[in-house]
């Protein structure tokens, strides 16, 4: 769940959010937002504080906060009289406590992109106010000070779905600068929806970093007591400050229970559930490590180790005219034609099964390849490899100019093709770069425990669920 | 009120007026819906079985002023591991907070609005769902979704009105399985069930009034026929205060008859605590001058033979002793029935410091045998206790005992101020114990997952049209109809309210006849073991309808109802199909004179010399036998008349059927 990076601030508009009949009513009785009012309406008497109206709600009601703390809506056309009996203005201030500095502790840089990793709530309006400065974060997650000295920098204020090349490039550049300046680790606060896209492109743009680069977010916003945000943040900061894994990693809940987080490689991770806490999974492989605020437990040894040098390769090349074509039966060739005609230079196909599409598309694919469009095949099954030699269809497609992208995830292949085409247009060079793994986006082997979608209802799985807390 | 407090049974209304008792109620009532409030799970299915367990922790969020509120702070100190037991039939991913809410259940909303209308509340134009924080873990999100439907209503009570502050619709919480040490376990089946909470103003002045108002509210909700019944389906929280005291909430009392004693004890507790505060002030112990200290005393008590302490230390635990200056002699002050001031400390240590195994503390005022006299002496010396000081000893692990000592000091400070704002739990013996700090008003904030929902006038009009009328109005109306007194209450209950009115208005049946059939005859048939309660309203209606059309005699009504109740379901049949089947299988056509004549002759022949004292008795007996042969086909009066005429015996002209007892 990505949270809007909105800070509601009291403005001079004392009819904030009100339109149409609601606004007219407030004007008629000379009252506004933060007026304590007595209302006579067709449904009886009400008393409360007028709150700002959400812009997306209808324009026929006004919102009242009752003395009990509950909000209610009153239909504007039911109101016969309204009288202001007082005013109580809300003010928004996050308590800041100075983040303690300890020369013995590592320095960690936290970049913000817009998602609210930590936040507090304004009880009068319900606005979620992001807590982001070190002082604010210290106020809400004081445990962070036990781990490191924290600095923060808010780079953008966008929803995760609005992340794009401009943000990727700036983020990569700032991370590079920060690494060269000597930070012990980098944490990136990010909305979860496209966290795996950003993790993938950062893996390609920032190569051989000497320190961990940890992406983190939350599935339950931190204004709720059951939020995963505080644990996620603690784990991410710990991984950045103390961890030995100098790669781009995603740090999110392992199980839905509050037990441990997982560190996923940025090129093999994917958001797999629209709302679960444990939504991020490593596909066709296993995660790099388990982590809790107490300890980091590596699950494999083939990771890049932390180094003391400050060398890092930052390559922010990016070609925007690339698309993912999610194949479905009966896809018509004019779609492919349109992509080519609009000047796209790269297509990542998410094909069925081992990487297939239907025959009517062949002429369009050939036309695209002839026009110099680079076409790569991935699988919409997500797990497993492209196997284009197995059936005639696959062999035909390769003849037409489609290159199999092995077991690269479609989104990762998309990000990589954007990055590669930002550097070269030479088909051989594009192919070489695409198929040479930077960080396990293509793996040589899929381990036996890389594909696990266990099936509920089966006795042994039920037994597992009963005995192992998830 | 002078102390000592009078016993419960001797308290008069005047005594309660003198202490300024004020009682308000918060009545929670589960609604009879098919689904839960914010997801599509079935409502009302309970099971102690579970398929999986999920572990969560609750973390307080900052309140408006950037501080944790009292409850939050307390719950953070307790650091509980909260385990949720999950059963696949009763819970989906919504309940354990891995899926956002679905739209509110329409059925639940309609029922809540129906009750809001009966309470004469001012209804809102738009329902806004709020999140009300609960950090005890009883709801996995850490908050309860709840919304106000109406404010400022009232109900008639004796010769006055009791004001209803508000009615909200909300989701029910988990059922607690256990709470031991740092582990709390919940069952999630009840979680998310639709509830309404009706809050009264503190308008009750005696415990008895509170119980009566509780009954009125319960009957009002039940009269709709749309609420759940049974243990735990309706629960009341009682808010109690006395003059100079504080509102304390006694939580979750499932049985109204228990409330008076609970209220008495809470009133007594508050008066006692005020008295203790007075004593403390006399001794110069005030919030700003409170002196306390604590020490690890494991070595001092290491050889104690006091069993709870001895076995705890044997497990490697530690003991700590708290000194409270000026508290000497007060810990034995009674606060509730068979409860002393010391329990205020013990409760807090249990809840906040998680020292859940009782006894969890001993103190220097105790009369019973605990530590040896010389051990107490050593402790007094160690902590530099003077005459008039109190010592309390706790045991457990290092972290929990430190928390316990600090909590004891905190509670001591509160004692010098007055009565802490508590949420208290009702205990079986009528006393209450500390549950948590009463949450502040700042724990409420809007639910960003759900948009406001307009409560349209059409919807209210539709619900108002189907209202059963308030219970008290209906009772008055039934009394006017001169119904037998024992039938009035049952007819107001949900089972009969609507059907009774319908039978009267649509079939023009005699009110008394319907009342007697539905209440008295049904009761008799139930006793006789007939499955009479499986009859649907449609079936009962159809049987009465047959009677009003002349297809069935008056006696036949109860007889046919019994036949229908025993009849197996008709495959593919709907509504009153079983009634049709019964009519098809039996002959209920009006009895002809010839048939009657023949039957009387036959019965006369089979009397076998049986003797009767009078001809009248003989006529009655004979009529009864004949009626047995023709149930539903003729009226008793007619048969009696016929038989009497034939025997030239006594005649009866009233329409009372011949007794067949």
Contacts between the chains, C-beta under 8 A, distances in Angstrom:
chain1	res1	chain2	res2	distance
A	1	B	100	7.2
A	41	B	122	7.8
A	41	B	125	7.7
A	43	B	122	5.2
A	43	B	123	5.0
A	43	B	124	7.4
A	43	B	125	6.8
A	44	B	121	7.8
A	44	B	122	2.7
A	44	B	123	7.6
A	44	B	151	7.8
A	44	B	152	6.3
A	45	B	122	6.2
A	45	B	152	6.2
A	46	B	122	6.5
A	46	B	151	6.7
A	46	B	152	8.0
A	54	B	452	8.0
A	56	B	451	7.5
A	57	B	451	6.6
A	57	B	452	5.7
A	58	B	454	7.2
A	60	B	454	7.9
A	61	B	125	5.5
A	61	B	126	4.8
A	61	B	452	7.0
A	61	B	454	7.2
A	63	B	126	7.8
A	63	B	128	7.0
A	63	B	452	7.8
A	66	B	148	6.7
A	66	B	151	6.8
A	66	B	166	7.7
A	67	B	441	7.9
A	68	B	148	7.5
A	68	B	165	7.7
A	68	B	166	6.5
A	68	B	441	7.0
A	68	B	444	7.7
A	69	B	130	7.4
A	69	B	441	4.6
A	69	B	442	7.2
A	69	B	443	7.6
A	69	B	444	3.5
A	70	B	128	7.3
A	70	B	130	5.5
A	70	B	146	7.6
A	70	B	147	7.1
A	70	B	148	4.4
A	70	B	166	7.5
A	70	B	168	7.1
A	70	B	444	6.3
A	71	B	128	4.1
A	71	B	130	6.3
A	71	B	148	7.9
A	71	B	446	5.8
A	72	B	124	4.1
A	72	B	125	7.6
A	72	B	126	6.7
A	72	B	127	7.6
A	72	B	128	5.9
A	72	B	148	5.2
A	72	B	151	7.8
A	73	B	124	6.3
A	73	B	125	5.1
A	73	B	126	2.4
A	73	B	127	7.4
A	73	B	128	6.0
A	73	B	452	5.2
A	73	B	454	7.5
A	74	B	124	6.9
A	74	B	125	4.7
A	74	B	126	7.3
A	75	B	125	3.5
A	75	B	126	7.3
A	75	B	454	7.7
A	78	B	125	6.1
A	93	B	66	7.7
A	94	B	66	6.9
A	95	B	62	7.2
A	95	B	65	7.7
A	95	B	66	2.9
A	95	B	67	7.8
A	120	B	61	6.5
A	120	B	62	4.4
A	120	B	66	7.4
A	121	B	61	6.4
A	121	B	62	7.8
A	121	B	445	5.3
A	122	B	64	6.7
A	122	B	445	7.8
A	123	B	63	6.9
A	123	B	64	4.8
A	123	B	442	5.1
A	123	B	443	7.9
A	123	B	444	6.7
A	123	B	445	5.0
A	124	B	64	7.2
A	125	B	446	7.8
A	126	B	445	5.1
A	126	B	446	3.4
A	126	B	448	6.6
A	128	B	448	7.3
A	139	B	62	6.7
A	139	B	66	6.4
A	140	B	61	7.8
A	140	B	62	5.9
A	220	B	97	6.7
A	220	B	141	7.9
A	221	B	448	7.9
A	222	B	61	7.0
A	223	B	61	5.5
A	223	B	445	7.3
A	224	B	61	6.9
A	224	B	131	7.2
A	224	B	141	5.9
A	224	B	142	5.2
A	224	B	143	6.3
A	225	B	58	4.4
A	225	B	59	5.6
A	225	B	60	6.4
A	225	B	61	6.1
A	225	B	133	6.3
A	225	B	134	8.0
A	225	B	135	5.4
A	225	B	141	7.5
A	225	B	142	2.7
A	225	B	143	6.8
A	226	B	56	5.8
A	226	B	58	6.4
A	226	B	59	7.9
A	226	B	97	5.5
A	226	B	140	5.9
A	226	B	141	5.2
A	226	B	142	4.2
A	227	B	59	6.8
A	227	B	61	7.7
A	227	B	142	7.9
A	230	B	59	5.6
A	256	B	54	6.1
A	256	B	96	7.2
A	256	B	98	5.6
A	257	B	54	5.0
A	257	B	55	4.0
A	257	B	56	6.7
A	258	B	55	5.7
A	258	B	56	5.3
A	258	B	57	4.9
A	259	B	55	6.2
A	273	B	98	7.8
A	275	B	93	7.5
A	275	B	98	5.9
A	275	B	99	4.9
A	275	B	100	5.9
A	276	B	93	7.1
A	276	B	98	4.6
A	276	B	99	7.8
A	277	B	98	6.2
A	456	B	88	8.0
A	462	B	51	6.3
A	465	B	51	6.1
A	465	B	52	4.2
A	466	B	50	7.7
A	466	B	51	6.0
A	466	B	52	6.0
A	466	B	53	7.8
A	469	B	52	7.7
A	469	B	53	5.1
A	469	B	54	6.6
A	469	B	55	5.2
A	469	B	83	7.7
A	470	B	52	6.4
A	470	B	54	6.4
